[in-house]
Amino acid sequence: MRLSAPTSFFGKRFDGDYTSFKESIRRIKAAGFDVVDIHFSHALFGKTDLVKDDWQERMDDLRNEAEKIGIEFSQSHPVFLPGHIKQHSEEKQEVYQEMMRRSMIASSILGVKWAVLHPLEKRDKIAFDLEANIKENLEYHRPAIELAMKHNVGIALENMLERSSHKRRFCSDAGELAVLIDAFQDERVGACWDFGHGNTLYQDQTIALRKLGKRLKATHVNDNYGVEDEHMFPFHGSVDWHAIMPVFAEIGYVGDFSYETHKEFDKLPEQVKDDIAKVGYSIGQYCLSLSHENTAVSGV
């Protein structure tokens, strides 16, 4: 298991602009990381290199730069819309579909193994219907998943955030996520576990990891205090990382320990972000050591 940093470490800037992916991976490398999770989500708002007319050439150039400096792209986060796509204007739907297409092709160009998608929630007439939600997700995500697989990119479906104002959200529970993944009947569809989301529902997230087992392909590593989705570094909230880390080896997880901690950076001056990234690297290495210590003891 390797430590991975997201391009969103250096994404947002005070001036409203967005740091280029090329600059982001250079700064990520300087902080100590060799693996990157590339975030395309802000393309819906006209940000990132993905919205440029020459986006494919930019992705080729980014891949070449990554190879030059020794960076590997292992995960990506394509664009997503809150709620159901049909709740949005036709114009927004068109932008979403195009940026999703670009997200998948760009992921392939960069050698990404797993692109993370959000499960859709169907709440038309009743509060919650498991079968209806599974059916809706099979239909809704099928085009994006088929495109990803055409380009040799796997899909990891993420557990969702369950707030106090939005109880029983589909796929906040690991059991529901497992059922949805199994419904696709394809080993190239797996799970991404977001520990910040999980902390709003589980006091003990080892239960969720064991439930997912071999389905787990990717992670969004972040911390909070179980109420807000604060996207902080491990040990900055209430998640029990000492209990969690040994379980990765137990379930045979072969993916990466991938940060999604952009809120540690969003409001920082640019000249401070690089030092904070190095702090994040140290914290992540300590987390990985907890897993290594366990495997050494157990003989795995």
N, C-alpha and C positions, 0 to 999 in steps of 0.2 A: 504494500500500500504506500502510495506516494502522496506528498503534500502538494496541493494545487491551489493556485491563486486565481481569482476572477479578474477579467479586464476592468470590471467595475470598481476595483480599488482606485483607479485613476480616471474614472469616467466623467462624472460631473465636475464642472468648474464654476468658480464664482461668477465669471462673466457670461454664463449661460451657454458657453460652447461645450464641446465634448472632446476629450483627449483622444487622439487617433489610436487605433489598435496597435500600430507599430511602436509609438512612443510608450504605450502601456506595457507591452511585453518587454521592452528594454528596461523599464523601471522595475518590473516584476522580477526579471532576471537579476538585476543589481541587488534586489532585496534578499536573494538567495534561492528563489523558486526555479524549478526546471519544468514545471507542468502548469498549464493554463486552462481555465474554463472561460471561453469567449462568450460574452453576453451581447446578444443582438436586440434585446427587448426594446431599447430606446429608438430603434429604427421607426417605430410607429409614430414617433414625435419628430421625425425629420433629423434624428441624430445618428451618429456612427457612420463609418465608411460604407455601410450596407446601402445607404440611400443614394449614393452617388451614381451617376450614369455609368461610370467605369468601375463599378463595384467588383466585377469578376477579376479585372486586372489588379485591383487593389488587394484582393484576396490571394492572388498568385504572388504578388509582391510580399505580402505578409507571411505567407508560407516560406518563401525564400529567406526572409529576414529571420524567421523562427529557426530554420535549419542552420543558418549562419551563427546564431548566438547560442544555440543549444536549448531551444524551447520546444516542448511537445504540447499540442492541443489534444486534450483527452475528452472534454465535455463541451457542450454548447448550450446556451439558453435562447432558443428562438423566441420570436415575438409572441405575445399573448394579449388577449382582451379580457377585461373583467366581465363576469356574467356570461350570458349567451351571445353569440355573434349576431343573432337576429335582433337583439336589442339595440344594435348600433346602426348608424346610417349606412346607406348603400355605398357611399364614398369611403367610409371607414372600413367597411367589409372588403372593399376592393383593395385598399391599401394593405390591410391585414393579409389577405391571400397572397399578394405579390411579395410582401416582406417575409411571409412564411416560406414561400418558394425560394427566395434568395437565402434565407437562413439555412435551409437544408442543403442547397447546392454549395454555399460557402463552407458549411460544416464538412462536407465531403472534400472540398479543395484542401482544407486545412488538416485533414486526417482525423477528424473527431470520431470517437468511437460511439458516444452516446449523446443524443440531443434530448433535452428535458422538456416535456410538455405538461401542461396543466390539465387534469381531468375536468370535464365540463359538468356542471350541475344543472339538472332539469327540475324546475319548480314551477310548473304551470298551475295546476289546480290543487295539488296536494303538497304537503310539506316535504315528504320524502318517500321515494319509491325506488328500491334497489334495482329491480329489473328494468324499470324505465330509464334509470340513469345509465345502466350498463348498455342498453340498446342505443341510447342517444350518443354515448361516447364511441361506440363501435362505428356509428354512421358519421359522426362529426370529425373524428380523427383519422378515419381511413385514408382520405386523400393525402394528408401530410405524412402518414406512416408509410404509405406505398411509395411516395416520392423519396422519403429518406432511405428506404430499403433499396430502391433503384440505384441510389448513390452510395450504397454500402455504409449507411449510418444507422445505428440502432436507436430505438426510442425508449427513454426512461420516463415513466409517468410518475409525477410527484404527488406526495401526500399534501393535502390542502390545509390551510389555516382555519381553525375553528375558534372564532371569537365568541365572547359572552353574548353579543348581539346577534349571532348567526350560528345557533346550535344545530347539530346534526348535519354538518356539511359533508357532502359526498366525498369519500376518499380522504377524509381527515384520519380515519381509522385504517390501520394496516390490513385488517381483514378484508375490508371493502376494496382496498387497493389491490390486494392479492387476487380477489375474485375478478376484478376488472382486467388485470393483466392476463390471467388465465383464459379469459373469454376471447382474447385475440388469437390464442392457440399458435403462438409463434415465439420461439426462443429469442428472437431479436427485439421483443418488447419486454421490458423489465421495469424495475422500480428505481426511483430516486427518492431517498429519504431526507427530508428537510427537518433538522433537529430543532430549529426554532418553532416550526409549525407543530412538530410532535410534542414540544414542551407545553403547549396550550391544552393538550388532551391527556397526555400520559405523565404520571409521576415517575414511572419506570419505563424508559424507552427501550430497554433490552427486550421487553415483551414484543414490541413491534418489530425489532430487528430479527428476532427468532421466527416470528410469524412469516416475514418476507423470505428469509433464508436465501436460497440461491437466486431468487427473483431480484435481489438487490444488485444493481449494476452501477449506481452513481450516488453521490451524496451532495447535499447542500449543508455545509457545516456552519452553524451559527448558534448564538445563545440569546436568551432573554430571561425574564422572570415569570413566564407563564401567562402573561396577560397581553402584552403588545408584541408585534413582530419586529423586534428591535435590531436584528441582524448584527449582533456584537460578536467579538471573538470568544472562543471557549474560555470558561472561568470568569467571564464578565457578567454572567447571569446565574441561573439556578440549575442548569443541566448537569447531571452527574457524569462527567466524562471519565472518571476513574472506573465506574461500573460499565460504561458503554464500550470503551476501547477494546477490552479483551474479547467481546462478542464478535467483532469483525472476523477474527481468526476462527472462532468457533463455527460460524456459519459459512466459512470458506469464501469470504468476500475478496474479490480480486480487482476491484476498481480503486479509485483514488479518494483521498480525504480532501474534499474540495470546498474551500471557503466560499461562503456567500455573505460577506460581512461589510457590504458597501456603506452601511450607516456609520461605521467607524471612520469613514473618510469623507462623506459627502459635504460636510460643512467645514472641512479643514482647509487652511491655506495650502497651496501647492507645495511650498517649500517644507512643509511638515509631513506630508503624506508618505514620503519615502522612508522616514524614520519609523513611522507607525507600521508600515509594511514589514520592516525588519522585526519589529516587536511581534507582529502576527506570525512571522516565520518561526521565531523562537517558541511561541506558544504552541504552534502546530507540531514542531519537532518534539516537544514534550509530550503532546498527545500521542504521537506515533510511538514514543518510547514506552508508553503504558501498554500498548498492544504487543510490542516486541518483548517486553519483560514477561508477559503472560505466555507467549509462545515458547520462550526459552525454558520457562519452568515446566510447561506441559509437555515439551518435547515435540511440538508440532513443527 
